[in-house]
Amino acid sequence: MPATLRSILDRFRPAPAPGRPGPLGVPSETRLSAADELAPVFAVVDVIDAECAALRAEGVRRAAEIWRGAEERAAQIAADAAIRAQEERAATTAQRRAAAHQQYVDDVAAAQRQADEIYTKGLAGLAPKVTAAVTRVRALADAPADTPSPGPAPPGPASAGRP
């Protein structure tokens, strides 16, 4: 006969008046075997065990679902990162090309200024020499054939390499 809650609680009733000491501990039910006495406890444990198994299965299912979601999210993040990296490479390349082109434009402008300066200085130094040469040529053209030439050319950079 299975133990009922009442039969279990009856064992904890107060003891009779003081007298001879009785056995220590909780008295056992004499009418029930240990298996019969523990059957309700094991029944509750079986129900709890089934609930635990259901919770465990639900946890495994949810964990697998979360894992799949995380894998999909990781794949999306990796794809987005690859696209962004390509965009950053393109932007960096465009910036470097623009900087190189600007450097080229600046270098060409500086070279043009230097060339203009050299040309201006050359013209400024050339005008007196041209004037002197034209004057000598006219003097040679106007001089009679039997007069000697005006003489050697004046010393200067134009005649430095001549003997």
FENDANOR-V217248 format. One record per pair of residues at least 4 apart in sequence whose C-alpha atoms are under 7 Angstrom apart, sorted by the first residue. I is the first residue (numbers start at 1). GAP is how many residues later the second one is. Records with the same first field share a line. If there is no record, write none. Layout:
I=GAP, GAP
This chain:
1=31, 35
2=34, 35, 37
3=4, 5, 33, 34
4=4
5=4
6=4
11=15, 16
32=4, 5
33=4
34=4
35=4
38=4
39=4
40=4
41=4
42=4
43=4
44=4
45=4
46=4
47=4
48=4
49=4
50=4
51=4
52=4
53=4
54=4
55=4
56=4
57=4
58=4
59=4
60=4
61=4
62=4
63=4
64=4
65=4
66=4
67=4
68=4
69=4
70=4
71=4
72=4
73=4
74=4
75=4
76=4
77=4
78=4
79=4
80=4
81=4
82=4
83=4
84=4
85=4
86=4
87=4
88=4
89=4
90=4
91=4
92=4
93=4
94=4
95=4
96=4
97=4
98=4
99=4
100=4
101=4
102=4
103=4
104=4
105=4
106=4
107=4
108=4
109=4
110=4
111=4
112=4
113=4
114=4
115=4
116=4
117=4
118=4
119=4
120=4
121=4
122=4
123=4
126=4
127=4
128=4
129=4
130=4
131=4
132=4
133=4
134=4
135=4
136=4
137=4
138=4
139=4
143=4
155=4, 5
156=4
